[in-house]
Amino acid sequence: MDIKSLLKCLSDYNVRYVLFGATAMPIHGYTRATLDVDVFIDASDGNVQKTLAALTAFGYDMSDISLKDMQKTKILIRQYQLAVDIHPFVEGVIFDEVWKDRITGTYNYVPANFPSLDHTIQMKKAAGRPKDIEDLKFLEEIKRRKQ
């Protein structure tokens, strides 16, 4: 089980998602280590059903997670070696806006969706943890250089 296989399952089930956090920052030119994969999903009924189906196909036991659970709560999946956090909401942004401005790129040669640099910065500001504040220094410098 690896990120490539997870992304393929999400794609196969047509899940509306974006990778974010440290896993997604290389798309903007900044890299740091992380212990998990953060996935921001559209929390509509249909998309959550697709997400549950994709995660089950990936190999996770999702039998104890309801549609409503996944729409209201961050789900931390700690099965096997790949730690995945599914977020139905992320502080500082609205999914539809992030989706509209998403970057379609690749992660290890697999198609994936990522938040724009501006949305990544908004998420980091809203999170406000020490590591997010450190990330902001680099992300804002990248933005400044692009202008």
N, C-alpha and C positions, 0 to 999 in steps of 0.2 A: 504494500500500500504506500503510494507516494502522491505528491501533489499533482503530478501529471495525470495519474489515473483518476484522481478526484475531479480535476478540471474536465476531463473527458466525460465523466458521468454527468456533471452539471450541464455540459454542452449537449450531450445525448438526450437529456430530458428537457432541454430548452428552458433552463432555469434563468431567470433574470437576477444576476448577481454582479457584484464587483469584488475583487480581492482588494484588501486595504491593509494598512499597517506596514510593518517592516517587509513582509513578503512582496508587497506591491511597489515599494519605493524605488527599486532598480529601474522601473520604467521611466522615472524622472531623473535618473543619474546618481542616486544615492543608495548605498547598501550598508546594512548592519545586520547582525545576527538576530535571530528570533527563535522562539521555542514552539510557536504555534502558527496556524494559518487563520487569518481573520477573513470571513466572508460576510458581506453585507447583502441581504436579500430583499427583494420586493416582498412585503408581508401580506400581499393579497392572498385570498383563499387558494386560488388556482396555482399561484407560484409556490406557495408553501407546500401544497400537495406534491408538486413536481420536485421540490427540494427534498422532501421526505423520501420520495421514490428514488431519487438519484443517490441519496446517502445510503439507503438500503441496498441498492444495486452495487454501490461501492464496497459494501461489506459491513457497514455499521448496523448494530441492532438499534433500531429506532422505535421498537414496539411500545416503549413506555412514554413516548413523546407524542402529545396530541397536537392537532392543528392549532388550537388556541394557545398551547404552551409556546409553540414556535413563533407565534405572532406577537407574543407579549414579553418574552424573556429571551435573553441571550442564552443559547444552548452551548455548553462546553462538552465536546466529545473527546473523551480520553481513552478510546479503545485502540488497541494496537500501538504502533509507533508514531502515527501521525496525529498530533493534537490539532483539532479544528474547533474554532469558535464561530457559531452561526449567529449573526446579529440581525434582528428584524428592524432595528433602529440604531442610529449612531448619532451621538450628540453633535450638534452644530450643523447638521445637514439633513436634507429630505431626500429619500431614495430617488424619487422621480427626477429631481434636479441633477443628482449625481449620475443617474442613468443617461439622461439627455446629453450630458457633457463628457461621458465616459471616453476612455481611450481603449480601443480594441488593439491589443498587442499579442505577444506570446510570452509564455512562461515555460522555459525549457522546450521550446519548439511546439508547444500546445497553445492554441488560441485561448485567450483569456480577456476579461474585462477589468479595467482599472479606473479609479477615480482620476479626474483631472488634477493637475498640480494645485490649482486653486482650492478644489474640494479637499485634497489631501491636507493642505495647510489649515483649512477650516476645521477639519477633524482633529488634527493635532492640537490646535489652539483650544478646542472644546474639551479634549481629554485632559490636558494640563498636567500630566504626570511628569516627573523629572526627565524620563527618557523621551517623552514627546516634546518637551521644551528644548532638549538637546537636538532632536531631529529637526525642529523648526529652524534652528540656526542654519543648518545646511540647506533645507528646502527653500527658505526665503532667499538665501544667496543664489541658489539655482534660478529662482524666479527673477531675481534682480539681473542676473547675467543674460537671461533670455529677452529682457525688455530692450 
